[in-house]
Amino acid sequence: MDELDPVIHVQARLRIVTILDTFGPGDSLSFPRLQKLLGVTSGNLATHLRKLEDSGYIRVRKVLEGRSPVTYIGLTEDGRTAFRVYKKNLRSLLEDPI
């Protein structure tokens, strides 16, 4: 049996990746919207996003909208692949725990 990806397996990061996976390739979600969906502090979310970004699983894009900076987060292709593998390994573990 293959191991579960420790980067994704942390509950908060699993929730982040699960939400981002519902969007199509190239799509993204604003930091405040993601924070609201998760119900976490901005500092906590930023810490988990940094870990996912360092692993190449998400991309963070900062833009100006009017005069306000906005941060958008999207799943990379590597992130989508890692999440597919994670789900496959989790299903395997649940179906055949030995």
Disulfide bonds with the S-S distance in Angstrom:
none
